[in-house]
């Protein structure tokens, strides 16, 4: 079972309030996505910490319902 782009976006925005999230279905299969997440909450955090925040927002769905996610994060809004 795969996740929709809207589900991914909503989970991230719920966990990282005020974030701007752009999701793209890379293959059109609902299983391979890219996400660009911008949030002021990323200020002062390393890229690894930023990515960990996004993965935590997905509540263990990565590798299960969500097969692949190319992730880009930034603190610049």
C-alpha positions in Angstrom: 0.0 0.0 0.0 1.5 3.3 -1.0 0.9 6.9 0.3 -0.4 9.8 -1.6 1.5 13.1 -2.0 -1.2 14.8 0.0 -0.8 12.3 2.9 3.0 12.9 2.9 2.5 16.7 2.8 -0.1 16.7 5.6 2.1 14.5 7.9 5.1 16.8 7.4 3.1 20.0 7.9 1.4 18.6 11.0 4.8 17.7 12.6 6.6 20.8 11.4 4.1 23.7 11.7 4.5 26.6 9.3 6.6 24.5 6.9 6.3 24.8 3.2 6.2 21.4 1.6 6.4 20.6 -2.1 5.9 16.9 -3.0 6.6 15.5 -6.5 5.7 11.9 -7.6 8.9 11.0 -9.5 7.6 8.0 -11.4 3.8 8.5 -11.3 3.5 5.3 -9.4 2.7 6.7 -6.0 5.7 5.0 -4.5 8.7 7.2 -5.4 8.6 10.9 -4.3 10.8 13.9 -3.8 10.0 16.4 -1.1 11.4 19.9 -0.6 10.6 21.1 2.9 11.3 24.6 4.0 10.9 25.6 7.7 12.2 28.3 10.0 12.4 25.4 12.6 15.4 24.1 10.6 17.5 27.2 11.6 20.7 26.2 13.4 20.2 22.5 12.6 22.4 20.4 10.4 21.1 18.8 7.3 21.1 15.5 9.1 19.0 16.9 11.9 16.6 18.5 9.4 16.1 15.2 7.6 15.6 13.4 10.9 12.8 15.8 11.7 11.1 15.0 8.4 11.5 11.3 8.7 10.1 11.5 12.3 7.1 13.3 10.9 6.4 10.3 8.6 5.9 8.1 11.7 7.7 5.0 10.6 6.0 4.9 7.1 9.4 5.3 5.4 10.4 1.9 3.9 6.9 0.6 4.5 4.1 2.5 2.8 6.5 5.0 1.4 9.2 3.2 -0.6 11.5 6.1 -1.7 11.8 9.8 -0.8 14.4 12.1 -2.2 14.6 14.8 0.4 15.7 18.4 0.3 15.4 20.7 3.3 16.2 24.4 3.9 15.6 27.0 6.6 15.0 29.7 4.0 11.4 30.6 3.4 
